[in-house]
């Protein structure tokens, strides 16, 4: 068995806070385009406008888009 002389570089995911009218969550940076698409479907022009949207309304649209992004059914 070989041992590795160099340290393993572990890259941590960059998390972005998303604020909604009745809560907030952190999303992996790779999902930002999915969050932007969700905002567009909701008729919003920016992610910051999500502050006026409830968690229920957001996740009703975001969840299927996220599942499609990851190839889940």
C-alpha positions in Angstrom: 0.0 0.0 0.0 1.3 3.4 -1.0 1.2 6.4 1.3 0.6 9.9 0.1 3.4 12.3 0.9 1.4 15.4 0.0 -1.6 16.6 2.0 -5.0 16.1 0.5 -6.5 19.4 -0.6 -10.2 19.4 0.5 -12.2 22.2 -1.1 -15.1 23.3 1.0 -18.3 24.3 -0.8 -19.1 28.0 -0.9 -22.5 28.5 0.7 -24.6 31.5 -0.2 -27.4 32.8 2.2 -30.8 33.1 0.6 -33.4 35.2 2.5 -37.2 34.6 2.1 -40.1 36.4 3.7 -40.5 33.8 6.4 -37.1 32.2 6.7 -33.7 31.7 5.2 -31.3 29.0 4.1 -27.9 28.5 2.6 -27.4 27.1 -0.8 -24.3 25.6 -2.4 -22.8 28.1 -4.9 -23.4 25.7 -7.8 -27.2 26.1 -7.3 -27.2 29.9 -7.8 -28.3 29.6 -11.4 -31.2 27.3 -10.2 -32.2 30.0 -7.6 -32.0 32.7 -10.3 -34.3 30.6 -12.5 -36.7 30.2 -9.6 -36.8 33.9 -9.1 -37.6 34.4 -12.8 -40.4 31.9 -12.6 -41.8 33.8 -9.7 -41.7 37.0 -11.8 -38.8 38.5 -9.9 -35.9 40.3 -11.4 -33.2 39.6 -8.8 -32.5 37.0 -6.1 -32.8 39.8 -3.5 -36.5 40.1 -4.4 -37.0 36.6 -2.9 -37.3 38.4 0.5 -41.0 38.9 -0.5 -41.6 35.2 -1.2 -42.6 32.6 1.3 -40.7 29.4 1.8 -43.6 27.4 0.6 -43.9 29.3 -2.7 -40.1 29.2 -3.2 -39.6 25.5 -2.6 -42.6 24.5 -4.7 -40.8 25.9 -7.7 -37.2 25.4 -6.6 -37.4 21.7 -5.7 -38.3 20.4 -9.1 -35.7 22.6 -10.7 -33.0 21.4 -8.3 -34.0 17.8 -8.8 -33.7 18.3 -12.6 -30.3 19.9 -12.1 -29.0 16.8 -10.3 -30.8 14.4 -12.6 -33.3 13.2 -9.9 -36.9 12.3 -10.5 
